[in-house]
């Protein structure tokens, strides 16, 4: 038995297997689409270095030896 909580609407849902939950980790298609819309609108973002930043200047690590 799989029990989970939707990250969009916070609704609890359950199923016997992932086959029973085609929209997992969301409770349904509506919440899955809301999440996709947020990614497409730019509301979600992954942290990254500014464009053009030299990665060697950001890290003080030694080069890897072969």
N, C-alpha and C positions, 0 to 999 in steps of 0.2 A: 504494500500500500504506500503510495506517495502522497504526502500532505505538504502543501506549500501555501504561501501567501503572495498575492499578486503585488509586484513592486509599483504598479501604477495606482490601483484603486484600494489596495490593502485588503482585498477580499480573500478569505480562505477558500481553498478548493482541494479536491482530492481525486485520486484515480488509482486503479490497480497497477497500471504501468504507464510508461511514457507514450505508448500507443494510444492510450485513453486520453492523453493530454496533448493534443497536437499543437497547442499554442504555448506550451510550457516555456518559459517560467511565468507567462501571463495567464490570467484566468480565461481569456477568450480573445477572439479576433479584434474586438474593439480596443482593448488595452494594448494589444500587440501593435495595432496601427497608430495609436497615440504615441507609443514609444518611438516608432519609426519616424513619425512626424517631428518629434522633438529633436532627433538626430539630424534630420534634413533641414530643420529651421536653424540649427546651430546652437540650440539651447544646451546640448551636451557637447563636451569637448574633452579631448585627451590632452594632458599637459605635454608640452614639447618646448624645445629651445627655440628662440626667435629665429626666423629665417635669416640665413647668412651668418649665423654664429659659428665660429670656428670651434669644433668639438675638442681640439687639443688644448685650447685655452681654458675650457670649462673644467677639465679633469686634470688633477696632478698625479696621474698614475704613470708608472713606468711602462715602456713598450713591452709587449709580450715577446718572449724569446721563443724561437722555433723549437 
